[in-house]
Amino acid sequence: MNPAIFRAYDVRGVYPTDFDEAGAYNIGQAYVRIFKPARMVIGRDVRVSSPSLWKAAVEGVTDAGVDVIDIGMVSTDMLYFAVAKYGYDGGLTISASHNPREYNGVKMVREKATAISSDTGLFDVRDEAMKAKRTRAAKKGTVTKLDFMAAYFSHVLSFIDPKKIKPRKIVLNGNFGMAGEAAAKVLKMIPANIEVVPLNLTPDGTFPKGRPDPMIPQNRDETAALVRKEKAHFAAAWDADGDRCFFVDENGEFVAGYFVTAMLAELLMKKHGPSKIIFDPRLTWAVIDTVKKNGGTPLINKAGHTFIKDRMRRENALFAGEVSGHYYFRDNFYADNGLIPFLLMLELLCTSGRSLSELVQPFKNKYFISDEQNFDLGSQDAIKAVIAEIRKVYSAGSTAVEQVDGLTIENDRQWRFNLRSSNTEPLLRMNVEAASQDLLHAKFTELSNRISK
């Protein structure tokens, strides 16, 4: 097993080169030795290699004398629900999220779905797993199936008032993972007549249309075209493991997760009152302004689900959102979920009487943003060197320089940018925000050229 597959908050590598059944077994054993659970949940995603890796992880855990709760093929947010709802001691799921088909990995949580990151035990699991030590208890653990879907669907529906939902036509793109199929089932539980236009809903771990990641601009084209063709009210799309949700408006225009964060923050504060709202530093102005307008407290935090969840628990924050399409809810055990934002957006559209494009337009008129640009610089050392050079060039004369996550430089509310190393891939990520489209274009081009050199 390649130790480099242990990232900031999960495990991801190419199967079987970096990560295979022996590695899954050793990770299961290491989890038991580090966290000492009595009963833990183990699930898997739709990937072709997941069943054999799941079996190996279960063997590692049960050989160590720990009972396993089998939740079957699930989205990652279903793992969080099963662990927290039923009081288990922790859990893991075999998944490589939105990575290409040849990848697989592991996401882990402790009791109450508390995240495990490089700061809170993930690297301890790595070091223990790399020893390939065998722990064999006198009594092998048991494996018990858990049927929890009805409870899960009831839980996500509790975030809205189903009676407020009106007939709508919606494109659902599951990207061959679990979330699209689950969303279609949830909609059948709502009294209103919702017409579902299915797209890539049937789970298929070969991912026949390529990498299952709606954040990639070219991956949105199919969804947008179908919305326009069917004259749907909007579309929702998910990544392969279902913990991120994305939206396309009735005109086929992608809605930035940045603006979705602001919209959902406002909606939830109208339901619950002024609250603490957490967001990442990639793009910030729209969220800060919206939260303050509604009497809330905006809190900036390092990107990544483990870091966001830890901060949410400490602050008892109502909601958190990331540019990447992760949305977190206090009443969802402080965890992210892919179906809750979809249902909240549906409720917002129905109660406001406005289209999605109409709801987003005020943000687009005021906050001009780039798509996230990724640079493959070959190594972490190169990424660090570029960030240091950009800081040296741009910090002089700026009004704010932050290193909450990577490097953020702001210039008197005229333009700002964030550069950060990806937590899941060897890439430098860049986001730029400006007070006008012309300034955005100029600064985006300027920064891109400097980084590329």
Residue pairs with C-beta under 8 A, 6 or more apart in sequence:
1 13
1 18
1 19
1 20
1 22
1 23
1 26
1 129
1 130
2 13
2 17
2 18
2 19
3 126
3 130
4 13
4 18
5 11
5 12
5 13
5 18
5 19
5 105
6 118
6 122
6 123
6 125
6 126
7 118
7 423
7 424
8 117
8 118
8 122
8 304
8 306
8 423
8 424
9 115
9 116
9 117
9 118
9 122
9 304
9 305
9 306
9 307
9 423
10 97
10 105
10 106
10 107
10 108
10 122
10 424
11 19
11 27
11 105
11 106
11 107
11 108
11 122
11 126
12 19
12 96
12 97
12 99
12 103
12 104
12 105
12 424
13 19
13 103
13 104
13 105
14 102
14 103
15 47
15 49
15 53
15 102
15 103
15 104
16 49
19 53
19 104
19 105
20 53
21 52
21 53
21 55
21 56
22 56
22 132
23 129
24 53
24 54
24 56
24 57
24 60
24 94
24 106
25 56
25 57
25 59
25 60
26 60
26 129
26 130
26 131
26 132
26 133
27 57
27 60
27 92
27 106
27 125
27 129
28 42
28 56
28 57
28 58
28 59
28 60
28 61
28 64
28 92
29 60
29 61
29 63
29 64
29 128
29 129
29 133
29 134
29 135
30 125
30 126
30 128
30 129
30 131
31 37
31 40
31 61
31 90
31 92
31 108
31 125
32 60
32 61
32 64
32 65
32 66
32 135
33 64
33 128
33 133
33 135
34 121
34 124
34 125
34 128
35 89
35 90
35 110
35 121
37 66
37 88
37 89
37 90
37 111
38 66
38 67
38 89
39 66
39 67
39 68
39 69
39 88
39 89
40 61
40 66
40 67
40 68
40 69
40 83
40 88
40 89
40 90
40 91
40 92
41 68
41 69
41 71
41 79
41 82
41 83
41 88
41 90
41 91
41 92
41 146
42 54
42 57
42 58
42 61
42 68
42 69
42 70
42 71
42 91
42 92
42 93
42 94
43 54
43 70
43 71
43 72
43 73
43 74
43 78
43 79
43 82
43 91
43 92
43 93
43 94
44 50
44 51
44 53
44 54
44 72
44 73
44 74
44 93
44 94
44 95
45 73
45 74
45 75
45 76
45 93
45 94
45 95
45 96
45 177
45 178
45 205
45 240
45 241
46 73
46 176
46 177
46 178
46 203
46 204
46 205
46 240
47 94
47 95
47 96
47 101
47 103
47 104
47 205
47 240
48 101
48 205
48 206
49 104
49 205
50 73
50 94
50 95
50 104
50 205
53 94
53 104
54 94
57 92
57 94
57 106
58 68
58 70
58 143
61 68
61 141
62 68
62 140
62 141
62 142
62 143
63 134
63 135
63 136
63 137
63 140
63 141
64 135
64 136
64 137
64 141
65 135
65 137
65 138
65 139
65 140
65 141
66 137
66 141
67 141
67 142
67 143
67 144
68 141
68 142
68 143
68 144
69 82
69 86
69 88
69 91
69 144
69 145
69 146
70 143
70 144
70 145
70 146
71 78
71 79
71 82
71 145
71 146
71 148
72 145
73 178
73 203
74 82
74 93
74 178
75 177
75 178
75 179
75 182
75 238
75 241
75 242
75 243
75 338
76 93
76 95
76 97
76 107
76 241
76 242
76 243
77 242
77 243
77 335
77 336
77 337
77 338
77 339
78 148
78 152
78 178
78 242
79 91
79 92
79 93
79 107
79 109
79 113
80 109
80 113
80 332
80 333
80 335
80 336
80 337
81 113
81 148
81 152
81 155
81 332
81 333
81 335
81 337
82 88
82 91
82 146
82 148
82 152
83 90
83 91
83 109
83 111
83 112
83 113
84 112
84 113
84 333
84 335
85 148
85 151
85 155
85 333
86 146
86 148
87 111
88 111
89 110
89 111
90 108
90 109
90 110
90 111
91 108
91 109
92 106
92 107
92 108
92 109
93 106
93 107
93 241
94 104
94 105
94 106
95 104
95 105
95 106
95 107
95 240
95 241
96 103
96 104
96 105
96 240
96 241
97 105
97 107
97 239
97 240
97 241
97 243
97 424
98 211
98 212
98 213
98 215
98 239
98 240
98 241
98 244
99 105
99 211
99 424
100 207
100 210
100 211
101 205
101 206
101 207
101 211
107 241
108 116
108 122
108 125
109 115
109 116
110 116
110 121
112 333
113 333
113 334
113 335
114 309
114 313
115 305
115 306
115 309
115 310
116 122
116 125
116 306
117 304
117 306
117 307
117 310
119 306
120 306
120 310
153 182
153 185
153 186
153 189
155 332
156 186
156 337
156 339
156 340
156 343
157 186
157 189
157 190
157 343
158 331
159 329
159 331
159 332
159 340
159 343
159 344
160 343
160 344
160 346
160 347
161 347
162 189
162 190
162 191
162 192
163 191
164 347
164 350
164 351
165 190
165 191
165 192
165 194
165 346
165 347
165 350
166 192
166 350
167 192
167 193
167 194
167 195
168 192
168 194
168 195
168 233
168 234
168 346
168 349
168 350
169 194
169 195
169 197
169 230
169 231
169 232
169 233
170 187
170 194
170 195
170 196
170 197
170 232
170 233
170 234
170 235
170 236
170 346
171 197
171 199
171 223
171 226
171 227
171 230
171 232
171 234
171 235
171 236
171 248
172 180
172 183
172 184
172 196
172 197
172 198
172 199
172 201
172 235
172 236
172 237
173 180
173 199
173 200
173 201
173 214
173 222
173 223
173 226
173 235
173 236
173 237
173 238
174 180
174 181
174 183
174 199
174 200
174 201
174 202
174 203
174 237
174 238
174 242
175 200
175 207
175 209
175 212
175 213
175 214
175 219
175 237
175 238
175 239
175 240
176 200
176 202
176 203
176 204
176 205
176 206
176 207
176 208
176 209
176 212
176 240
177 203
177 212
177 238
177 239
177 240
177 241
177 242
178 203
178 241
178 242
179 238
179 242
179 245
179 338
179 339
180 198
180 199
180 200
180 201
180 237
180 238
181 201
181 202
181 203
182 242
182 339
183 236
183 238
183 339
183 342
184 196
184 198
184 201
186 339
186 343
187 194
187 196
188 194
197 226
197 230
197 232
199 222
199 223
199 226
199 235
200 209
207 240
209 222
210 219
211 219
212 239
212 240
213 219
213 239
213 240
214 220
214 223
214 237
214 238
214 239
214 244
214 246
214 325
215 239
215 244
215 246
215 324
215 325
215 372
217 254
217 371
220 237
220 246
220 248
220 254
223 235
223 237
223 248
223 252
224 235
224 248
224 252
224 253
224 254
225 252
226 232
226 235
227 234
227 235
227 248
227 249
227 250
227 251
227 252
228 251
228 252
231 250
232 250
233 250
233 349
233 355
233 356
234 247
234 248
234 249
234 250
234 345
234 349
234 355
234 356
235 247
235 248
236 245
236 246
236 247
236 248
236 342
236 345
237 245
237 246
237 247
237 248
238 244
238 245
238 246
238 338
239 325
242 338
242 339
243 305
243 326
243 336
243 337
243 338
244 324
244 325
244 326
244 336
244 338
245 325
245 327
245 338
245 339
245 341
245 342
246 254
246 255
246 257
246 325
247 254
247 255
247 260
247 345
247 356
248 254
248 255
249 255
249 355
249 356
249 357
249 360
250 355
250 356
250 357
251 357
253 357
255 356
255 360
256 283
256 323
256 369
257 321
257 322
257 323
257 324
257 325
257 326
258 282
258 283
258 286
258 287
258 323
258 367
258 369
259 286
259 360
259 363
259 364
259 367
260 321
260 325
260 327
260 341
260 345
261 279
261 287
261 321
261 322
261 323
261 327
262 286
262 287
262 289
262 290
262 291
262 321
262 363
263 290
263 345
263 348
263 359
263 360
263 363
264 319
264 321
264 327
264 341
264 344
264 345
265 277
265 287
265 290
265 291
265 294
265 296
265 319
265 321
266 290
266 293
266 294
267 344
267 347
267 348
268 275
268 318
268 319
268 329
268 344
269 275
269 277
269 291
269 294
269 295
269 296
269 318
270 294
272 318
273 295
274 294
274 295
274 296
274 297
275 296
275 297
275 317
275 318
275 319
276 296
276 297
276 299
276 315
276 316
276 317
276 318
277 287
277 291
277 296
277 297
277 298
277 299
277 317
277 318
277 319
277 320
277 321
278 299
278 300
278 301
278 308
278 311
278 312
278 315
278 317
278 319
278 320
278 321
278 328
279 287
279 298
279 299
279 300
279 301
279 320
279 321
279 322
280 300
280 301
280 302
280 303
280 308
280 322
280 323
280 324
280 405
281 300
281 301
281 302
281 303
281 402
281 404
281 405
281 406
281 408
281 418
281 420
282 303
282 322
282 323
282 372
282 418
282 420
282 429
282 431
283 323
283 367
283 369
283 418
283 431
283 433
284 298
284 300
284 416
284 433
285 367
285 413
285 416
285 433
286 363
286 366
286 367
287 298
287 321
288 298
291 297
291 298
292 298
296 318
299 311
299 315
299 317
300 402
300 404
301 307
301 308
301 311
301 320
301 404
301 405
302 308
302 404
302 405
303 322
303 323
303 324
303 405
303 420
303 423
304 423
305 326
305 328
305 336
308 320
308 322
308 326
308 328
308 336
309 328
309 334
309 335
309 336
311 317
311 320
312 320
312 328
312 330
312 334
313 334
316 330
317 330
317 334
318 329
318 330
319 327
319 328
319 329
319 330
320 327
320 328
321 327
321 328
323 372
323 431
326 336
327 336
327 337
327 340
327 341
328 334
328 335
328 336
328 337
329 335
329 336
329 337
329 340
332 340
345 356
348 359
349 355
349 356
349 359
352 359
367 433
368 433
368 434
368 435
368 436
368 437
368 439
368 440
369 431
369 432
369 433
369 434
369 440
370 430
370 431
370 432
370 433
370 440
370 444
372 429
372 430
372 431
373 429
373 430
373 431
373 444
373 448
374 422
374 427
374 428
374 429
374 430
375 386
375 427
375 428
375 429
375 430
375 451
375 452
376 426
376 427
377 383
377 386
377 427
377 428
378 426
379 426
380 421
380 426
383 421
383 426
383 427
383 428
384 421
386 419
386 428
386 451
387 406
387 407
387 419
387 421
387 428
390 407
390 419
390 447
390 450
390 451
391 401
391 407
391 409
393 450
394 409
394 417
395 401
395 409
397 411
398 409
398 410
398 411
399 410
399 411
399 412
399 413
400 408
400 409
400 410
400 416
401 407
401 408
401 409
401 410
402 408
402 409
402 410
405 418
405 420
406 418
406 419
406 420
406 421
406 429
407 418
407 419
407 420
408 416
408 417
408 418
408 419
409 416
409 417
410 416
413 435
414 434
414 435
414 439
415 432
415 433
415 434
415 435
415 439
415 440
415 443
416 432
416 433
416 434
417 430
417 431
417 432
417 433
417 443
417 447
418 430
418 431
419 428
419 429
419 430
419 451
420 428
420 429
421 427
421 428
421 429
422 428
422 429
428 451
430 447
430 448
430 451
432 440
432 443
432 444
432 447
433 440
434 440
434 443
